[in-house]
Amino acid sequence: MGRHVNTAQRDGWVMAGMAVAAASAAIASFAGLRGLAEVAGWPDRLAWLLPITIDAYAMTSARVWLAEPSNAGRAQRFARANAVGAISTSIVGNAGYHLVAAGLLTISWPIVVLVGAVPAAVLGLTAHLHALRAIRGTATAAQDRPESRTQSRPRRRPGRPGPRTDDALMKAAREADARYRAAHDGRAITRDALRSTLHIAGPKATEIRRRLAAETTGTTDRKEAQTNR
């Protein structure tokens, strides 16, 4: 019991430390990025939007990155890259402001252009991230539907056999021919009867009927040769 209380107390101290560190980092980062926006030419009433934009961008990307499963694919990879990019942007922005404040860096036109491009870039990247996640969600939902699993397999018409080899077709044709001869006074099976019985196309039925006729002729010739010996 005592160990559980001590662990809970230690966890409380850890959480308190994390809260203090997060608050300090947020305030310091906010001040640095706001100052960078001001020295880059942003109006005072709008300078606070730069740190808000970058922090919201970082939180959104990190949320998608960590919330998605490990096999999420493009959405998770893009979110991870954006989260790292947003954190790096915040670090570079704060460092740049402090360099300017210390007189070690002067504001030139590339810095002004980069700072001014942040909101538009964040908007485009966030919209793309949302689109990737929406596409993945739609694909996952479609895969989870029972009808999608059944439709992914080719359907076979009831009572229709699948693909058969020539040997299998000939065997079935011989059996059909025997039944037809038994029912029609020994007459050979017709092409249409073969097509209907075997469920095959007309040209294939014609070919099989010719092969049956050739087999019948060959059998008859052999019987006559044996008789004449």
N, C-alpha and C positions, 0 to 999 in steps of 0.2 A: 504493500500500500504506500509506504514511504517512498519507495523508488518511483512509483507512478506519479506521485505528487511532485517529486523533484524533477522528473522528466517534463511534466506539464509546465512547471515553473521555468525550466530552461527553454522550452519551446516558446513560452510567453516572452522571455527576454529576446530570443531570436527574432520573433515577429516584431517586437518593439524596435529592435535595432534596424530591421529591414525597413520599417515604416519611416524611421528618422532619416535613414540614408536615402530612401526614395524621395522624401519631401525635400531634403537638402539638394539632391541632384536636380529635381524638377525646378526648384526655385532658381538655382544657379544657372541651369541651362536656359530657363525662360529669360532671365536677365541678360545673359550673354547673347542669345539669338535676337532678342528685342533690340539690344544695343547695336548689333550688326546691321539690322534692318534700318535703324535710324541713320547710322553713318553711311549706309549705301544709298540714302536718299529717300527712304520711305517716310511718309508723313507720320508725325508722332501718334496720331489717333489710330493709325493702321499698323504700326510697327509690331504690336503684340500678336498680329495674325501669323507672323513668320514662325515663332516657336509653337503656336497652337497647331499650325498646319503640319509641321514636321513631327510633332509628338503624336498627333492623331494618325498620321501616316504610319509611324512606327508601331503604334498599338494595333492598328488594323491589320497590318502585314503579319505581325507576330501572332495575333489571334488566329488568323487563317493558317499560318504555318504550324502552330502547335495543336490546333484543334483538329486538323485533317489527319486521317490515318496515314501510316508510313508509306502506303502504296498509292497515295492519292494522285501522283503523277505531276502533270504540268502545273496545276494550281498550287500545290505545295512547294514545288521547286521555285516557282515565281515569287510566292509569298516569302519564302526564306531569303531569297536574294534581295527582295525589297526591304525586309526587316533589317538585314545587315546594312543595306544601303542607307536607310533612314537613320540608323544609329550612327553610321559613319558621317553622314551629313551633319548631324547634331554636333558630333565631336569636332569636326573640321570648322563648323560655323562658330562654335564657342572659342576654339583656339584662334581663329581669325580675328574675332572681336578683341580678345585679350592682347593679341599682337598689335592691333591697331591702337588699343588704349595705351600700351606700353611704348608706343612710338617706334616699333620695330617693323611696321608694315604700313604702307600708304594705300589709300583707297584709289584704285585705278579702274578703268572702264571694264575690264574683264570681271572684276569682283562685283561691280554694280550689275552687270548683265546676269551673272550666275545667281545672285541673290534675288533678282527680279524674276528669274525664270522658275524659281522653286514652286510657287503655287500652281502654275500651269502644268509643270512636270508631274507634281504629286497628283493632280486631278486625273491626268491621263493614265498614270500607272495604277492608281486605285480603281479606275473604271475598268481597265484591262483585267486586273485581278478579280474584280467582281464578275466579269464576263466568263473568265476561265472557271471560276467556282460554280457559276450557274450552269455552264455547259456540262461540267462533270456531274452535278446533281441531277440534271435531266437524264444523262446517260445511265447513271446508277439506278434511278427510278425505273427506267425502261427495262434494264436488265433484271430488276427484282420482280417485275410483273410476270405472273404465270403464263400469260398469253404470249409474252415475248419469247419465253423459252420454247414454247410449242411451235411458234412461227419460225424459229430459227432452223427447225428441221424441215426438210422437204416433205410435203404431204403426198401420200400415195392414194390414188383413188381406190375406193372400196372394191374388192374383187379383182383388182388389176395386178397381175404379177410383176415383180421387179425384173431387172435385166437378166437375161438368160444366155448361156453360151449356145453355140451352134449345136453341140452334141446334145444338150438338154432339149433344144427345140426339135431336133430330129427324133429324139426318143419320144417326146410328147406327140410329134406328128405321126409316128408309126402306130402308137397306141390309138390315136384318133382315127387313123385310116382303118385300123382293124375293126374298131367299133362301127365305123361308117359302112364298111363292106358287109359286116354281119347284119346290119339293118337295111341294106339296100341291094340285096341279092348279089353281093360280090363286086359291085361297082366301086372303083377307086374314089376316094374322097375328092371333092371339088375344091377349087381355089377359095371360093367364098366360105365354104364350110371350114377350111383350114384357118382362114383369117378370123372367123368368128370364134372358133374353138380355142385357138392359141393367143388371141388378142394381139395380132401383129398386123403390120401394114400390108397392103395389096401386093407390092413388088416382092416383099419377103415371102408372102404366101405362095406366089408364083414360083419363086426359086425353090422353096421346099417341096412343092408338088412335083417339080421336075426331078428333083433328087429322089423323091419317093418312086416316081415312075421308072427312073434308071435302076434303082435297087430292085424293083419288081421285075423289070426285064432281065436283069442279071440273074436273079434267082430262078426265073423261068428257064433261061438258057442252060443253067447248070443242071436243073432237073431233067431237061430233054437230053443233055449229053450223057447223064448217068443212065437214062432209060435206053439209049441207043447202043450202049456198050454190050 
